[in-house]
């Protein structure tokens, strides 16, 4: 059962003094509160460094299940618009794979994890193997219909595509909309490795799970030219241990996998294991977020929201799909949704006393919000290196992270805001306000790159199988490949 707010010392809110001391970076994540802070690292034990005035907010989890316990559960297929982007506009190197190569594996994964959503038949957003979709509320349905009419089907608002079950699936129960996802799902209705992949692996009888193991480095055998295992530090005893195998997979998240490779440097590769290309650590990316608009939707005063739907809307990319925008490359999409304002609206209203409180008992107007997420261009200057002077609680050198937005990302953020307002106007919204948030890289928690895949070992770390060009039994199977 989920612990209730009144059972916690700070009633579910944050112990600000404790979080400032232990998690000054992690607390910036929306999901890190008194309930869930145990799922986030302590920053005082897991430091990293950045250049003054150029912050990067690295949100991390280090426990069995990792960030899959607290992730937002939104799952969208890439299309050939994404797979071919580097080749088309010249940023980065051409990906060695295309949508057709990955489509069968999208199918396989989606059938296993369970993805709910609505098929829309859009080329820029391929449909998944869906469980039944969650329902749009009345305000969202109104905006969807308005956009379909006003933009002739070019801008399609749909329910979010999420790894949350809307029907019993694979021995897991359907979501009952309790709305406390980031605290951990007791019914296993949302996908996490704890709920799905680890139990499936355990059933095989061939899995050994060893928690409290901080990976120190990959062990490289210069005689065979292959990786022979990994070296770990027991987080509780500080004991150094080695585990050996025929194949080594790094899937520690993009920056952690690259950190391990950098710290596994050898005489042959003094700047990081398997780094003959010199690209290890470069081309760090995250998505931008925070351009958008909100407004009030009139009417529907007899309608209300029931339950806590753990999902919002999604409006896929429409920029640079068929025509090139003059101000920026690539594109962006929106999340968000409609909701009915409650008594909390009184915080921003004048008044006091019994009449004021009585008026707030009635529901307020429907409000709709578009919140944009945009693509970041791969740039070699956005990079990570090992800091020569800092180590973590286990004596392992920490990362120095250099990452900043370019004019391209800022131009797309600006357009997000303009277009969000235009769409709300098309839906007949009133009291429209726009915003552009100044969020630093990292906060979107979609970090990618630093061990890119490619077609040429001289310009990439990995091939199309996420296999190291230099060490053939070493694979990096996380977002590090995607630049």
C-alpha positions as CSV (number, residue, x, y, z in Angstrom):
1,X,0.0,0.0,0.0
2,X,1.1,3.6,-0.7
3,X,2.1,5.5,2.4
4,X,-0.4,8.3,3.1
5,X,0.7,12.0,3.4
6,X,-0.4,12.2,7.1
7,X,1.9,9.3,7.9
8,X,5.0,11.2,6.8
9,X,6.8,13.8,8.9
10,X,6.5,16.5,6.3
11,X,3.1,15.4,5.0
12,X,4.4,14.4,1.6
13,X,6.2,17.7,1.0
14,X,9.9,18.1,1.0
15,X,12.2,18.4,3.9
16,X,13.9,21.4,2.4
17,X,17.0,21.4,4.7
18,X,17.6,17.7,4.1
19,X,17.2,18.0,0.3
20,X,19.4,21.0,0.1
21,X,22.1,19.0,2.0
22,X,21.7,15.7,0.2
23,X,19.8,16.2,-3.1
24,X,20.2,19.9,-4.3
25,X,20.1,18.7,-7.9
26,X,17.7,15.8,-7.7
27,X,15.0,17.9,-6.0
28,X,14.7,19.8,-9.2
29,X,12.9,16.8,-10.7
30,X,9.1,16.9,-10.4
31,X,9.0,13.4,-9.0
32,X,11.5,13.8,-6.1
33,X,9.6,14.5,-3.0
34,X,9.3,13.0,0.5
35,X,7.7,9.8,-0.8
36,X,10.1,9.1,-3.6
37,X,13.4,10.7,-2.7
38,X,14.8,7.3,-1.9
39,X,14.6,6.5,-5.6
40,X,17.1,9.3,-6.4
41,X,20.8,9.5,-5.7
42,X,22.3,11.6,-3.0
43,X,24.2,14.4,-4.8
44,X,26.7,14.7,-2.0
45,X,27.7,11.0,-2.7
46,X,27.4,11.3,-6.5
47,X,28.9,14.7,-7.5
48,X,29.8,15.9,-10.9
49,X,31.2,19.2,-12.1
50,X,30.1,21.8,-14.7
51,X,31.5,25.0,-16.1
52,X,30.4,28.2,-14.2
53,X,27.3,29.6,-15.6
54,X,26.5,26.5,-17.7
55,X,24.5,24.1,-15.5
56,X,23.5,20.6,-16.4
57,X,21.0,19.0,-14.1
58,X,21.8,15.3,-14.1
59,X,18.8,13.4,-12.5
60,X,19.9,9.9,-11.5
61,X,18.6,6.8,-9.7
62,X,20.8,4.0,-8.4
63,X,18.8,1.1,-7.1
64,X,17.4,-2.1,-8.6
65,X,14.9,-0.8,-11.1
66,X,16.8,2.4,-11.7
67,X,14.9,5.3,-13.2
68,X,12.3,3.0,-14.6
69,X,10.6,3.3,-11.2
70,X,10.0,7.0,-11.6
71,X,10.1,7.7,-15.3
72,X,7.2,9.5,-17.1
73,X,6.2,6.3,-19.1
74,X,5.7,8.2,-22.3
75,X,6.8,6.0,-25.3
76,X,6.9,7.2,-28.9
77,X,8.4,5.5,-31.9
78,X,10.9,7.4,-34.0
79,X,10.2,7.6,-37.7
80,X,12.5,7.8,-40.7
81,X,12.2,11.6,-40.3
82,X,14.4,11.0,-37.2
83,X,16.5,8.1,-38.4
84,X,17.6,10.1,-41.5
85,X,17.9,13.5,-39.9
86,X,21.7,13.6,-39.7
87,X,22.1,12.6,-43.3
88,X,19.5,15.1,-44.4
89,X,20.8,18.2,-42.7
90,X,24.4,17.4,-42.1
91,X,24.6,17.5,-38.3
92,X,26.2,14.5,-36.7
93,X,26.9,11.3,-38.7
94,X,24.4,9.2,-40.6
95,X,22.7,6.6,-38.4
96,X,23.6,3.0,-39.6
97,X,20.0,1.9,-39.1
98,X,16.6,2.9,-40.4
99,X,13.0,2.6,-39.1
100,X,12.5,-0.7,-41.0
101,X,15.3,-2.3,-39.2
102,X,13.9,-1.4,-35.8
103,X,10.1,-1.8,-36.4
104,X,10.0,-5.5,-35.6
105,X,11.8,-4.8,-32.3
106,X,9.4,-2.0,-31.5
107,X,6.6,-4.5,-32.0
108,X,8.4,-7.0,-29.7
109,X,9.1,-4.6,-26.9
110,X,5.6,-3.0,-27.0
111,X,3.9,-6.4,-26.8
112,X,5.9,-7.2,-23.8
113,X,5.7,-4.0,-21.8
114,X,2.1,-3.0,-22.8
115,X,1.6,0.4,-24.5
116,X,-1.8,2.2,-24.5
117,X,-2.6,4.7,-27.2
118,X,-4.7,5.6,-30.2
119,X,-3.6,4.8,-33.8
120,X,-3.4,7.9,-36.0
121,X,-1.6,6.8,-39.1
122,X,1.0,9.6,-39.1
123,X,4.2,9.2,-41.0
124,X,6.2,11.2,-38.5
125,X,4.9,9.2,-35.6
126,X,4.5,5.5,-36.4
127,X,1.7,3.7,-34.6
128,X,2.6,1.2,-31.9
129,X,1.0,-2.1,-31.0
130,X,-1.6,-0.6,-28.7
131,X,-3.7,-1.6,-25.8
132,X,-6.9,0.4,-25.6
133,X,-6.3,4.2,-25.3
134,X,-7.1,6.3,-22.3
135,X,-9.9,8.7,-23.0
136,X,-9.5,12.4,-23.8
137,X,-11.6,14.6,-21.5
138,X,-14.2,17.0,-23.0
139,X,-11.8,20.0,-23.2
140,X,-9.1,17.9,-24.9
141,X,-11.6,16.4,-27.4
142,X,-12.8,20.0,-28.2
143,X,-9.2,21.1,-28.9
144,X,-8.6,18.0,-31.0
145,X,-11.6,18.6,-33.2
146,X,-10.8,22.3,-33.5
147,X,-7.3,21.7,-34.7
148,X,-8.3,19.0,-37.1
149,X,-10.7,21.5,-38.7
150,X,-8.5,24.6,-38.6
151,X,-5.2,23.0,-39.7
152,X,-6.8,20.5,-42.1
153,X,-5.4,17.4,-40.3
154,X,-1.8,18.7,-40.2
155,X,-1.8,19.0,-36.4
156,X,-3.3,16.0,-34.7
157,X,-3.9,16.0,-30.9
158,X,-4.0,12.5,-29.5
159,X,-3.9,10.8,-26.1
160,X,-0.4,10.2,-24.8
161,X,1.2,6.9,-25.7
162,X,2.3,5.4,-22.5
163,X,3.6,2.2,-20.9
164,X,0.7,2.0,-18.6
165,X,-1.8,-0.9,-18.9
166,X,-5.4,-0.2,-19.7
167,X,-6.2,-3.9,-19.7
168,X,-4.7,-6.8,-17.8
169,X,-1.6,-7.9,-19.7
170,X,1.2,-10.4,-19.2
171,X,0.2,-11.2,-15.6
172,X,0.0,-7.5,-14.6
173,X,-3.1,-5.6,-13.7
174,X,-4.7,-2.7,-15.5
175,X,-4.2,0.8,-14.0
176,X,-6.9,1.9,-11.6
177,X,-5.9,5.6,-11.8
178,X,-4.7,6.2,-8.3
179,X,-2.3,8.9,-9.7
180,X,0.7,8.2,-7.5
181,X,2.9,6.7,-10.2
182,X,6.3,8.2,-9.1
183,X,6.0,6.6,-5.7
184,X,6.2,3.1,-7.3
185,X,3.3,1.1,-8.7
186,X,2.1,-1.5,-6.3
187,X,-0.1,-3.2,-9.0
188,X,2.7,-3.3,-11.6
189,X,0.4,-1.5,-14.0
190,X,3.1,0.8,-15.4
191,X,6.2,-0.7,-16.9
192,X,9.4,-0.8,-14.8
193,X,12.1,-3.4,-14.8
194,X,11.0,-4.4,-11.3
195,X,7.5,-5.2,-12.6
196,X,8.2,-6.8,-15.9
197,X,11.7,-7.5,-17.3
198,X,13.5,-8.6,-14.1
199,X,10.7,-11.1,-13.1
200,X,10.8,-12.4,-16.7
201,X,14.6,-12.8,-16.5
202,X,14.3,-14.6,-13.1
203,X,11.9,-17.1,-14.6
204,X,14.7,-18.3,-16.9
205,X,16.7,-19.5,-14.0
206,X,19.8,-17.9,-15.6
207,X,19.8,-14.5,-13.9
208,X,22.0,-13.5,-11.0
209,X,21.1,-10.1,-9.6
210,X,23.7,-8.4,-7.4
211,X,22.5,-5.1,-5.9
212,X,24.8,-2.5,-4.2
213,X,27.4,-2.9,-6.9
214,X,28.9,0.2,-8.3
215,X,30.7,-0.4,-11.6
216,X,34.2,0.8,-11.5
217,X,35.5,-0.2,-15.0
218,X,35.4,-2.7,-17.8
219,X,38.2,-5.3,-17.7
220,X,40.0,-5.4,-21.0
221,X,42.3,-8.3,-22.0
222,X,45.0,-6.9,-24.4
223,X,46.0,-10.5,-25.5
224,X,42.6,-11.4,-26.9
225,X,41.5,-7.8,-27.7
226,X,38.2,-8.4,-25.9
227,X,36.5,-7.4,-22.7
228,X,36.7,-10.1,-20.1
229,X,34.3,-8.7,-17.5
230,X,33.6,-5.8,-15.1
231,X,35.2,-4.5,-11.9
232,X,32.7,-3.3,-9.2
233,X,32.9,-1.8,-5.8
234,X,30.4,-3.1,-3.2
235,X,28.6,0.0,-2.1
236,X,28.2,-1.2,1.5
237,X,31.5,-2.8,2.2
238,X,33.8,-0.9,-0.3
239,X,35.2,-4.3,-1.4
240,X,36.4,-4.5,-5.0
241,X,35.1,-7.5,-6.9
242,X,35.3,-8.8,-10.5
243,X,32.7,-10.5,-12.6
244,X,33.7,-12.2,-15.9
245,X,31.7,-13.1,-19.0
246,X,31.9,-13.8,-22.7
247,X,30.0,-10.6,-23.6
248,X,29.8,-7.3,-21.7
249,X,26.8,-5.0,-22.0
250,X,26.8,-1.4,-20.7
251,X,23.3,-0.1,-20.1
252,X,23.9,2.2,-17.2
253,X,22.2,5.3,-18.9
254,X,24.1,7.4,-21.5
255,X,26.4,9.4,-19.2
256,X,27.1,6.6,-16.8
257,X,28.0,4.1,-19.5
258,X,30.4,6.7,-21.1
259,X,31.9,7.4,-17.6
260,X,32.6,3.7,-17.2
261,X,34.3,3.6,-20.6
262,X,36.3,6.7,-19.9
263,X,37.5,5.3,-16.6
264,X,38.4,2.0,-18.4
265,X,41.2,3.6,-20.3
266,X,44.1,1.3,-21.4
267,X,47.6,1.8,-22.8
268,X,46.0,1.4,-26.3
269,X,43.1,3.7,-25.6
270,X,44.4,6.3,-23.0
271,X,41.3,8.5,-23.6
272,X,38.8,5.8,-22.8
273,X,38.2,2.2,-23.7
274,X,37.2,1.6,-27.4
275,X,37.9,5.2,-28.3
276,X,40.0,5.0,-31.4
277,X,37.6,7.4,-33.1
278,X,38.1,10.1,-30.4
279,X,34.3,10.5,-30.2
280,X,33.8,9.0,-26.8
281,X,32.2,11.7,-24.5
282,X,31.2,14.0,-27.4
283,X,27.8,15.0,-28.8
284,X,25.9,15.1,-25.5
285,X,22.2,15.9,-26.1
286,X,19.0,16.4,-24.2
287,X,15.6,17.5,-25.3
288,X,14.6,21.1,-24.6
289,X,11.3,21.7,-22.8
290,X,9.2,24.6,-21.7
291,X,7.9,26.5,-24.6
292,X,4.1,26.7,-24.7
293,X,0.9,28.5,-23.8
294,X,-2.3,28.0,-21.8
295,X,-5.8,29.4,-21.9
296,X,-9.3,28.9,-20.7
297,X,-11.9,26.8,-22.7
298,X,-15.5,28.1,-22.2
299,X,-18.6,26.0,-21.8
300,X,-18.8,22.4,-20.7
301,X,-19.6,23.7,-17.2
302,X,-21.6,20.5,-16.5
303,X,-18.5,18.3,-17.1
304,X,-15.9,17.2,-14.5
305,X,-12.8,15.0,-14.4
306,X,-13.1,11.7,-12.5
307,X,-10.1,9.7,-11.3
308,X,-6.5,10.6,-11.8
309,X,-5.6,9.7,-15.4
310,X,-1.8,9.1,-15.4
311,X,-1.3,10.5,-18.8
312,X,-1.8,13.7,-20.9
313,X,-2.2,14.6,-24.5
314,X,0.4,14.5,-27.2
315,X,0.6,16.6,-30.3
316,X,3.4,15.2,-32.6
317,X,5.8,17.2,-34.7
318,X,4.5,19.3,-37.5
319,X,7.4,21.6,-38.1
320,X,10.0,20.6,-40.8
321,X,8.0,17.6,-41.9
322,X,7.1,18.6,-45.5
323,X,8.5,22.2,-45.6
324,X,11.7,23.6,-44.0
325,X,11.2,26.3,-41.4
326,X,13.6,29.3,-42.0
327,X,14.7,29.7,-38.4
328,X,15.6,26.2,-37.2
329,X,16.2,22.6,-38.1
330,X,14.4,19.5,-36.7
331,X,11.2,19.8,-34.7
332,X,9.3,19.6,-31.5
333,X,6.1,18.1,-30.0
334,X,3.7,19.0,-27.2
335,X,2.5,17.3,-24.2
336,X,-0.1,18.8,-21.8
337,X,-3.8,18.6,-21.5
338,X,-7.1,20.0,-20.2
339,X,-8.3,20.2,-16.6
340,X,-10.9,22.0,-14.6
341,X,-9.7,24.6,-12.2
342,X,-10.5,23.9,-8.5
343,X,-10.3,25.8,-5.3
344,X,-6.6,26.4,-5.7
345,X,-7.4,29.1,-8.2
346,X,-8.2,31.3,-5.2
347,X,-4.4,31.7,-4.6
348,X,-4.4,34.2,-7.5
349,X,-7.7,35.8,-6.8
350,X,-8.5,38.9,-4.7
351,X,-10.9,38.5,-1.8
352,X,-11.3,36.8,1.6
353,X,-14.0,35.8,4.0
354,X,-17.0,33.4,4.0
355,X,-18.4,34.6,0.6
356,X,-15.0,34.2,-1.0
357,X,-14.5,30.7,0.3
358,X,-18.1,29.7,-0.7
359,X,-17.5,30.9,-4.2
360,X,-14.5,28.7,-4.5
361,X,-16.6,25.6,-3.8
362,X,-17.9,25.8,-7.3
363,X,-15.6,24.4,-10.0
364,X,-13.7,27.0,-12.1
365,X,-13.3,27.1,-15.8
366,X,-11.7,24.5,-18.0
367,X,-8.1,25.2,-18.7
368,X,-5.8,23.8,-21.5
369,X,-2.0,23.8,-21.6
370,X,0.4,23.0,-24.4
371,X,3.9,22.2,-23.1
372,X,6.6,21.7,-25.8
373,X,9.6,19.4,-26.0
374,X,12.2,20.0,-28.8
375,X,15.1,18.3,-30.4
376,X,18.7,19.2,-29.8
377,X,21.3,19.1,-32.5
378,X,24.4,16.9,-32.0
379,X,27.5,19.1,-31.4
380,X,31.0,17.9,-30.6
381,X,31.5,20.7,-28.2
382,X,28.8,19.4,-25.9
383,X,30.8,16.7,-24.1
384,X,31.8,14.9,-20.9
385,X,35.3,14.2,-19.6
386,X,36.6,12.8,-16.3
387,X,37.3,15.4,-13.7
388,X,40.9,15.1,-12.6
389,X,40.3,16.4,-9.1
390,X,36.9,15.0,-7.9
391,X,35.8,11.5,-7.0
392,X,32.5,10.1,-5.8
393,X,31.9,8.3,-2.5
394,X,33.5,5.1,-3.9
395,X,36.7,6.8,-5.2
396,X,35.7,6.8,-8.8
397,X,36.5,10.0,-10.9
398,X,33.3,12.0,-11.6
399,X,32.2,13.5,-14.8
400,X,32.8,17.1,-15.9
401,X,29.9,18.0,-18.1
402,X,29.9,20.8,-20.7
403,X,26.5,21.2,-22.4
404,X,24.6,24.3,-23.6
405,X,21.8,25.1,-26.0
406,X,22.5,26.7,-29.3
407,X,20.5,29.3,-31.3
408,X,18.7,26.5,-33.1
409,X,17.2,25.1,-29.9
410,X,16.3,28.6,-28.7
411,X,14.6,29.4,-32.0
412,X,12.5,26.2,-31.7
413,X,11.5,27.1,-28.2
414,X,10.3,30.4,-29.3
415,X,8.2,28.9,-32.1
416,X,6.7,26.4,-29.6
417,X,5.3,29.3,-27.6
418,X,3.9,31.1,-30.7
419,X,2.3,28.0,-32.2
420,X,0.8,26.9,-28.9
421,X,-1.0,30.3,-28.6
422,X,-2.1,30.1,-32.2
423,X,-3.6,26.6,-31.6
424,X,-5.4,27.8,-28.5
425,X,-6.9,30.7,-30.5
426,X,-8.1,28.2,-33.1
427,X,-9.8,26.3,-30.3
428,X,-11.6,29.5,-29.1
429,X,-9.7,29.8,-25.9
430,X,-9.7,32.9,-23.8
431,X,-7.1,34.5,-21.4
432,X,-4.3,32.9,-23.4
433,X,-0.8,33.4,-21.9
434,X,2.5,32.2,-23.4
435,X,5.7,31.1,-21.7
436,X,9.3,30.1,-22.5
437,X,11.0,28.5,-19.5
438,X,14.7,28.8,-19.1
439,X,15.4,25.1,-18.3
440,X,19.0,24.0,-18.4
441,X,20.1,20.8,-20.3
442,X,19.6,17.6,-18.3
443,X,16.3,18.6,-16.6
444,X,14.2,16.9,-19.3
445,X,15.9,13.7,-18.3
446,X,16.3,12.5,-21.9
447,X,20.1,12.6,-22.0
448,X,21.5,11.0,-25.1
449,X,24.8,10.7,-27.0
450,X,28.5,10.5,-25.9
451,X,29.1,7.1,-27.6
452,X,27.6,7.6,-31.0
453,X,26.8,4.9,-33.5
454,X,27.8,5.2,-37.1
455,X,28.9,3.6,-40.3
456,X,32.6,4.4,-40.0
457,X,34.9,3.3,-37.1
458,X,36.9,6.5,-37.6
459,X,34.0,8.7,-36.8
460,X,31.9,6.7,-34.3
461,X,32.2,4.5,-31.2
462,X,29.6,1.9,-32.1
463,X,28.3,0.2,-35.2
464,X,24.6,-0.4,-36.1
465,X,24.3,-3.2,-33.5
466,X,25.5,-0.9,-30.7
467,X,28.7,-3.0,-30.8
468,X,32.1,-1.4,-30.2
469,X,34.1,-1.1,-33.3
470,X,37.3,-1.7,-31.3
471,X,36.2,-4.3,-28.7
472,X,33.9,-6.8,-30.5
473,X,32.3,-8.3,-27.4
474,X,31.4,-4.9,-25.8
475,X,28.0,-3.4,-26.4
476,X,26.5,-0.1,-25.2
477,X,22.7,-0.5,-25.2
478,X,21.3,2.8,-24.0
479,X,20.9,6.3,-25.2
480,X,24.6,6.9,-25.5
481,X,24.5,5.7,-29.1
482,X,21.8,8.2,-30.2
483,X,23.3,11.5,-31.5
